[in-house]
């Protein structure tokens, strides 16, 4: 059972105001994970939301309404829109949706995979306010040759001597035109914080979080797959067929990680809690482009399972909250596991499956330890 071992708290000002349940797992670039028990709210508060950067945090601008976004490439009319124009010309939308890092769960792979060693807390579910990306793209007029997007932001590289953008990824045009893909300027009813992409970012729900670009300045519409930073053969890609540690890497056998796998976490009680012989278990489950069909709870290490009660999601790509009453016949040390199954019938495995060099897509059951009185 992999234990969370947080590093020493960071003095990075980008963490100012964050809840103690958010802890740093990498300093440069700043990466911070949220403990499962801090994710017990239906809507994840901003101060409890995880952080994933690839470069430096962009400082807040004094006049965000003058921030500009350009749309060019395979369009009929290239656009340069200020944030003020985006807010005034397009219909506003607010949706509660999960954002998840593609490496969430990486720490559970054995042997260890490369990259930030996330546990289950590289995810959160906030209320995002903005406009539909498709409305803006339709205003530019997509050509028949429009197949893919490329995203660019203002975030500078960590190394000023090598000014290559730290990340520039993209998505197929069909996902860009999905009604749930948003250009976002507010989070939980307030302006985005700088660490979360102020003043403008993308939210591409259900998909690997790296495509939800922060500090967004440009969207390039392309005829083919984007070739920006971290769109190389190694990053955010998974093998088509199972592989083992030590196998030769062949990029032709890998595909882009897009829709995220099903996952559940127990948010109450917290790991290591003392409880009586009857306890109410709460948590959250989510999946990529599917929906959550079932969540099950086990108190005997997977020998038997009981079905949890699910609350309906607020909208598409919201997570599904669950509750279950669990009883113990005797006192002692126990584990509780949670396992979610999506609408395609795929369930979380007991152990991380699908090892790959960069550790994407690990979604084992969540386990907590309890001391039963």
Long-range contacts (C-beta under 8 A, 24 or more apart in sequence): 1-335, 1-367, 1-369, 2-107, 2-108, 2-119, 4-33, 4-35, 4-119, 4-121, 6-33, 14-51, 14-57, 14-194, 14-195, 15-51, 15-195, 17-47, 18-47, 18-48, 19-45, 19-47, 19-48, 21-48, 22-47, 22-48, 22-49, 22-50, 22-51, 25-116, 25-117, 25-118, 26-116, 28-158, 29-53, 29-54, 29-55, 29-56, 29-158, 29-166, 30-57, 30-195, 31-116, 33-118, 33-119, 33-121, 33-122, 34-121, 34-122, 34-123, 34-124, 35-121, 35-270, 36-120, 36-121, 36-265, 36-266, 36-267, 36-270, 36-271, 36-283, 36-366, 36-368, 37-267, 37-268, 37-269, 37-270, 37-271, 38-121, 38-267, 39-121, 39-123, 39-124, 39-265, 39-267, 39-284, 40-267, 40-268, 40-282, 42-96, 42-125, 42-321, 43-96, 43-125, 43-126, 43-127, 43-188, 44-124, 44-125, 44-126, 45-188, 46-126, 46-187, 46-188, 46-190, 46-193, 46-196, 48-124, 49-124, 49-126, 49-187, 49-196, 50-101, 50-121, 50-122, 50-123, 50-124, 51-195, 51-196, 52-101, 52-116, 52-122, 52-209, 52-210, 53-155, 53-166, 53-195, 53-214, 54-155, 54-166, 54-167, 54-210, 54-230, 55-155, 55-156, 55-157, 55-158, 55-165, 55-166, 55-167, 56-155, 56-156, 56-157, 56-158, 56-166, 57-155, 57-194, 57-195, 58-153, 58-154, 58-155, 58-156, 58-194, 58-198, 58-214, 58-215, 59-194, 60-194, 60-198, 60-199, 61-198, 61-199, 64-185, 64-191, 64-198, 64-199, 67-199, 67-200, 67-217, 68-217, 69-136, 69-183, 69-200, 69-216, 69-217, 69-218, 69-219, 70-217, 70-218, 70-219, 71-136, 71-137, 71-140, 71-218, 71-219, 71-221, 72-218, 72-220, 72-221, 73-146, 73-150, 73-220, 73-221, 73-222, 74-142, 74-143, 74-145, 74-146, 74-147, 74-221, 74-222, 74-223, 75-137, 75-140, 75-141, 75-142, 75-143, 75-146, 75-221, 76-140, 76-141, 76-142, 76-143, 77-139, 77-140, 77-141, 78-140, 79-136, 79-139, 79-140, 81-136, 83-185, 83-199, 83-200, 86-131, 86-136, 86-183, 86-185, 86-200, 87-131, 87-185, 89-139, 90-131, 90-132, 90-135, 90-136, 90-139, 91-131, 91-132, 91-135, 92-129, 92-130, 92-131, 93-129, 93-130, 93-131, 93-132, 93-182, 94-127, 94-128, 94-129, 94-186, 95-127, 95-128, 95-180, 95-182, 95-205, 95-314, 95-315, 95-316, 95-317, 95-318, 96-125, 96-126, 96-127, 96-128, 96-314, 96-315, 96-318, 97-125, 97-126, 97-128, 97-180, 97-203, 97-205, 97-206, 97-315, 97-316, 97-317, 97-318, 98-123, 98-124, 98-125, 98-205, 98-206, 98-286, 98-317, 98-318, 98-319, 99-123, 99-124, 99-125, 99-126, 99-203, 99-205, 99-209, 99-212, 100-208, 100-209, 100-260, 100-263, 100-286, 101-208, 101-209, 101-210, 102-208, 102-209, 102-210, 102-236, 102-257, 102-260, 102-360, 102-361, 103-358, 103-359, 103-360, 104-260, 104-263, 104-362, 105-263, 105-352, 105-361, 105-362, 105-363, 105-364, 106-359, 106-360, 106-362, 107-362, 108-351, 108-352, 108-362, 108-364, 109-352, 109-355, 109-359, 109-362, 110-352, 110-355, 111-245, 111-355, 112-359, 113-355, 113-356, 113-357, 113-358, 113-359, 114-357, 114-358, 114-359, 115-358, 115-359, 120-263, 120-265, 120-366, 121-265, 122-209, 123-263, 123-286, 125-284, 125-286, 125-318, 125-319, 126-187, 126-188, 127-187, 127-188, 127-189, 128-182, 128-184, 128-186, 128-187, 128-203, 129-184, 129-185, 129-186, 129-187, 129-189, 130-182, 130-183, 130-184, 130-185, 130-186, 130-203, 131-182, 131-183, 132-179, 132-181, 132-182, 132-183, 133-176, 133-177, 133-181, 133-182, 133-183, 133-202, 133-219, 134-176, 134-177, 134-178, 134-179, 134-181, 136-183, 137-176, 137-177, 137-219, 137-221, 140-221, 142-173, 142-221, 143-221, 145-223, 146-173, 146-221, 146-222, 146-223, 147-172, 147-173, 147-222, 147-223, 147-224, 147-225, 148-172, 148-173, 148-221, 148-222, 148-223, 148-224, 148-225, 148-226, 149-173, 149-176, 149-219, 149-220, 149-221, 149-222, 149-226, 150-219, 150-220, 150-221, 150-222, 150-226, 150-227, 150-228, 151-202, 151-211, 151-213, 151-216, 151-218, 151-219, 151-220, 151-226, 151-228, 152-213, 152-216, 152-217, 152-218, 152-219, 152-220, 152-228, 153-213, 153-214, 153-215, 153-216, 153-217, 154-215, 154-217, 155-214, 155-215, 164-229, 165-228, 165-229, 166-229, 167-210, 167-213, 167-228, 167-229, 167-230, 168-213, 168-226, 168-228, 168-229, 168-230, 168-231, 169-210, 169-211, 169-213, 169-226, 169-228, 169-229, 169-230, 169-231, 169-236, 170-211, 170-220, 170-222, 170-225, 170-226, 170-228, 170-231, 171-204, 171-207, 171-211, 171-258, 173-221, 175-204, 175-207, 175-258, 180-205, 180-206, 180-316, 180-317, 181-205, 183-216, 205-316, 205-317, 206-259, 206-260, 206-287, 206-288, 206-289, 206-317, 207-258, 207-259, 207-260, 207-288, 207-289, 208-236, 208-257, 208-258, 208-260, 208-360, 210-235, 210-236, 234-357, 234-358, 235-358, 236-358, 236-360, 237-358, 237-360, 238-354, 238-356, 238-360, 238-361, 239-354, 239-356, 242-354, 243-355, 243-356, 244-355, 245-355, 249-357, 254-356, 257-360, 257-361, 258-288, 259-287, 259-288, 259-289, 259-290, 260-286, 260-287, 260-288, 260-361, 261-287, 261-288, 261-346, 261-348, 261-361, 261-363, 262-286, 262-287, 262-288, 262-290, 262-292, 262-340, 262-341, 262-342, 262-346, 262-347, 262-348, 262-363, 263-287, 263-340, 263-348, 263-363, 263-366, 264-292, 264-295, 264-322, 264-338, 264-339, 264-340, 264-348, 264-365, 264-366, 265-338, 265-366, 266-336, 266-338, 266-366, 266-368, 269-368, 269-370, 270-368, 271-368, 271-369, 272-368, 272-369, 272-370, 272-371, 273-368, 273-370, 273-371, 274-370, 274-371, 274-372, 274-373, 275-370, 275-371, 275-372, 275-373, 276-372, 276-373, 277-327, 277-328, 277-329, 277-331, 277-372, 277-373, 278-325, 278-326, 278-327, 278-328, 279-325, 279-326, 279-327, 279-328, 279-370, 280-323, 280-324, 280-325, 280-326, 281-308, 281-323, 281-324, 281-325, 281-326, 281-336, 281-338, 282-321, 282-322, 282-323, 283-308, 283-321, 283-322, 283-323, 283-338, 283-366, 284-319, 284-320, 284-321, 284-322, 285-310, 285-319, 285-320, 285-322, 285-338, 285-340, 286-317, 286-318, 286-319, 286-320, 286-340, 287-340, 287-342, 287-343, 290-342, 290-343, 290-344, 290-346, 291-320, 291-342, 291-343, 292-319, 292-320, 292-340, 292-341, 292-342, 292-343, 293-341, 293-342, 293-343, 293-345, 294-340, 294-341, 294-347, 295-320, 295-322, 295-324, 295-338, 295-339, 295-340, 295-341, 296-338, 296-339, 296-340, 296-341, 297-324, 297-326, 297-336, 297-337, 297-338, 297-339, 298-336, 298-337, 298-339, 299-326, 299-328, 299-334, 299-335, 299-336, 299-337, 301-335, 301-337, 302-337, 302-339, 302-350, 302-365, 305-339, 308-338, 328-372, 330-372, 331-372, 331-373, 332-371, 332-372, 333-369, 333-370, 333-371, 333-372, 334-369, 334-370, 334-372, 335-367, 335-368, 335-369, 335-370, 336-367, 336-368, 336-370, 337-365, 337-366, 337-367, 338-365, 338-366, 339-365
